Amino acid sequence: MKDIFEMNKIFCCPGFQHRIGDAGNRGVAVLVRKTPEGIRFLLQSRGIAFDDESKIHPMPVEININVSCEIGLQFCPFCGRRLQELIKAAPKAFDDLAEKHKNFQPADL
């Protein structure tokens, strides 16, 4: 049986929805972050999944490892939609996502 993808109405396109769903996983994801200025989006690349980070800390690592890096987003990298439009349409949904995603982000952002 073929899986059917159902688009959640708060997202602009399937690519954006999938990347938000990948928060905390190894690879590329979109994170939602709540700041004093409002909701912001981050494109994050993770070399190590959030759940696996504790596995590398006990042992000494003699090489530099890029666990994760982030860059801010103003437009969807897949369809080009202005992301503030999504926030205006569903502010509560993005507040909830920001709460779920706060563990996957460095504290100093």
Buried (B, 14 or more C-beta within 10 A) or exposed (E): EEEEEEEEEBBBBBBBBBBBEBBBBBEEBBBBBBEEEEBBBBBBBBEBBBEEEEEEEEEEEEEEEEBBEBEEBEBBBBEEBEBBEBBEEBEEBBBEBBEEBBEBBEEEE
